[in-house]
Amino acid sequence: PVTDGSRELHSLCAQLEFLLQFDLKEKRSFFGQRKDYWDFLCQGLARCRQEHEGIHFVTSLDKLKTPVGRGRAFLRYCLVHQQLAESLQLCLLDPESLCEWYYARSPFLSPKRRAEILGSLYELDCVTFHLAL
């Protein structure tokens, strides 16, 4: 199993975060706080009209104050529960939403690259992650 001390885990999480932040449009909340991929994931999963346990878990953690921190916790939760590919795929279903959140260079806007990314993430479902949440 992959644990918190694994170098590969840190590399994987950094790459996932890079992908989710690459060419992300700058958006601000009503109070001026910069939105991040966490907000994109929340909106995408809310649009599916099903409450995601990972979103509920992360929002219940009072220690997390920033969107990036919440996004990182969500990625870890999804890895542990083998839900990362499915959760991201749900967020990537709506082309209008993707265009609202990402500029043209984002790999998520290319059907071929999106399929490659999701295919790789589905392969991670075979890996056991024992991470502190």
Secondary structure, 3 states (H helix, E strand, C coil): CEECCCHHHHHHHHHHHHHHHCCECCCECCCCCECCHHHHHHHHHHHCCCCCHHHHHHHCCCCCCCHHHHHHHHHHHHHHCCCHHHHHHHHCCCHHHHHHHECCCCHHHCHHHHHHHHHHHHHHHHCCEECCC
